Amino acid sequence: MRTTEEMLDGLRVWVEHETPSHDAARVSALARHVEGQFRALGAHTRRIAGRDGHGDHLLAASAWGDDRAPVLILCHLDTVHPVGTLAANPFRVEGDRAFGPGVYDMKGGAYLAYAAFAAIAAGDTAGLRPLQVLYTADEEVGSPTSRELITELGRAAHAVLVVEPARDGGRIVTARRGVARYVVRFTGRPAHSGSRHAEGRSAIKEMARQILDWEAMTDYNRDVSLNVGIVEGGTAFNTVPAHATAYVDLRVPTPALAAEALARFEASRPYDPDVAMAIEGGLNRPPFAPNAATDALFARAVPIARRHGFTLAGIATGGGSDGNFTWADTPTLDGLGVDGDGAHTTWEHVRVGSLTERGGLLKDLTAALLADA
């Protein structure tokens, strides 16, 4: 693998490409840069043109390998940080921490995938399975244009490794909750709140009653949570509001609980028959439930991590990733990216030492899977 200094230099370039999910041109620009780096390694590359306001996806594939199922590494290049964040929060190294927008989630892990590919390509690749690395442009907004591609490649793979950042001090992710997203629109009847209040039908009142019901679906004992994250509505102090909108995030740990919770939410009906309620949305990412195939991959990773000087532990987490789309068809291990903290914040950082530690883990685990018969 590359030295820590070499990795920091390479990672700096990736971080200094600002890539908010909805800025297609900037995400595509980084995809072109990464494509050039893979081509310099002799890799075959294919860029999938962006659509619906999102940037290009990039698939890099090894020149070695036969017709056996490949090992697939999943990455994303988009971040949540708007353009201009870099000026206020530049890439910098302070002790054992490297800061910068998206450095932890997940340009650090995305760079590790490139570094692991380079290290394997520089060695003896005779008899190895093919290796694919997919860089997507829209993971932070739910993978709307990459989900089909991820699912297709995942089903054809021997194993899937996801380089989302490690959790809670370097833990590997062995399960993730599924994510459902809904937009619920309420339509009532406007009226003057002073002279004609009785003629109005308040969309906001109806929304408030529904929110109390929905939030009551949260059950920590079953790891189900519902959050109404944004509400909008009304036009004036003295007008009964005719319109309101609620944005809902629902998290579920297993397919069975997902089916139960989604059915309950989608069965919501207005208390006031004169207020219409339209529910849009559904399951954005299916649950990545605990399973034997992931446990077997984790068991293979533990001794490799030990050889690189750290102890590996697993964790189930509430956030979704593109691994949610592959685990049901193909052995999938997540959280193989860098160790650090502060995802989506202005103090987002990676632990510098984890670049070589976890880079070595990713490279050696990938190589072991490539050597499978």
HUQUIUR-V910703 format. One record per pair of residues at least 6 apart in sequence whose ideal C-beta (glycine too) atoms are under 6 Angstrom apart, sorted by the first residue. I is the first residue (numbers start at 0). GAP is how many residues later the second one is. Records with the same first field share a line. If there is no record, write none. Layout:
I: GAP  GAP
This chain:
0: 118  358  359  362
1: 113
3: 351  352
6: 348
9: 101
10: 100
11: 79
13: 93  97
14: 76  85  88  92
15: 75
16: 13
17: 8  65  68
18: 7  8  11  58  59  60
19: 62
20: 57  117  119  120
21: 31
23: 26  29  30  31
26: 28  50  51  110
27: 27  28
29: 47
30: 25  27
34: 10  23
37: 7  22
38: 6
40: 77  80
41: 21
42: 17
43: 17
44: 15
45: 13
46: 9  11
47: 9
48: 7
49: 6  87
50: 94
51: 93
53: 83  84  91
54: 82
56: 79  80  89
57: 77
58: 75
59: 73
60: 71
61: 68  69
63: 61  64
64: 64  65
67: 61
68: 88  89
69: 59  60  62  87
70: 60  87  88  295  298  299
71: 60  81  85  88
72: 40  60  88
73: 60  88  248
74: 35  38  60  88
75: 60  63
76: 58
77: 59  60  62
78: 23
79: 60  264
80: 20  21
84: 16
85: 15
88: 12  257
90: 9
91: 7
95: 255  256  257
96: 252
97: 252  254
98: 250
102: 245  247
103: 61  236  239  244  246
104: 60  238
105: 58  59  231
107: 229  230  242
108: 54  56  228  229
111: 51  247  250
112: 20  50
114: 244
115: 246  247  250
116: 16
118: 244
119: 247
127: 242
128: 241
135: 10
137: 6  7  8
138: 183
141: 142
142: 179
146: 178
149: 172  175
150: 174
153: 6  172  176
154: 174
156: 173
158: 172  210
159: 166  170  172
160: 172  175
161: 159  161  172
162: 173  174
163: 157  170  171  173
164: 172  173
165: 169  173
166: 148  150  168
167: 147
169: 169
170: 142  144
171: 140  142  163
172: 144  161  162
173: 120  124  140
174: 113  115  141
175: 112  141  144  148
176: 74  75  76  110  141
177: 74  80  107  108  109
178: 105  106  141
179: 70  82  103
180: 100  103
181: 66  97  99
182: 64  97  98
183: 62  95
184: 60  93
185: 17  20  21  58  89  91
186: 89
187: 13  14  15  54  87
188: 11  12
189: 49  50  52
190: 8  9  49
192: 45  47
199: 40
200: 73  74
201: 38  39
202: 30  38  39  40  41
203: 29  30  37  40
205: 64  66  69
206: 37  39
208: 62
209: 58
210: 17
213: 12
214: 11
216: 9
217: 7  8
222: 30
223: 28  37
224: 26
225: 24
226: 22
227: 18  20
228: 18  20
229: 17
230: 15
231: 13
232: 8  10  11
233: 7
250: 67
251: 6  9  35
252: 34
253: 33  35
254: 32
257: 29
265: 13
269: 7
284: 35  39
285: 38
287: 35  36  39
292: 38
293: 38  39
296: 34  36
297: 16
300: 11  64
301: 10
303: 57  60  61
304: 7  56
307: 49  52  53
309: 47
320: 13
322: 9  11
325: 6
335: 26
337: 12  16  20
338: 12  15
339: 9  10  11
341: 6  7
